Amino acid sequence: MHIMEGFLPHPWWEAWYALSLPVVVYGIYRMNQLVKERRETLPLLALAGAFIFVLSSLKLPSVTGSCSHPTGAGMGAILFGPAITAVLCLVVLVYQALFLAHGGLTTLGANLFSMGIAGPAVAYLIYRSAGKLKLNFYISIFLAVTVADLATYIVTSLQLALAFPSATGGVVGSFYAFGAIFAVTQIPLAILEGVVIALIFKYIIQVKGDVMVRLRVIDEKRLGELKGAIPA
């Protein structure tokens, strides 16, 4: 997913910076509010950031100029919303660009938009929609995380296709070509990420379920059902 340093030409890298900046500014505002009002969420915030860092550092070879890996951003989006997750991803992406040669500073805006904004927004929307449809909690988590992971790579494919349209098929042809290469590694990785994060939520429910209620991830009744105190 991480597009490497210097790979995106002008004006695409500037355009993705411009699109990502307002979300980051709003995310910083929302994070400051959260920390001031609910300091008990700090351990979960740190866990979400660490999880994004670890999973997104596990890169596999894929498209030229990019790579394939889980993102970990779906968990943050479900817990804190997409705007705060964008800030967590920004910190991770800057560290990876500076110290791990993973991604880059000129491509930071594009990488942030795909992994820190588009993917988390999809995860949040799917989780909230699944809740309204009364789907099983863990299936909702799995669907939100898996589809969000794939959405991240669809956006990366679009970013690369816009910058490098095919000589014969144009942007559409290039988009399908990048997407097909990503799909080989990313579909199984996305499914695996969905399973892992659903299991992590099972653990969080047991040890920090009250915090999830205060974050409005679930309500008291659902928490009781998941802990087995109230029959589902």
Disulfide bonds with the S-S distance in Angstrom:
none
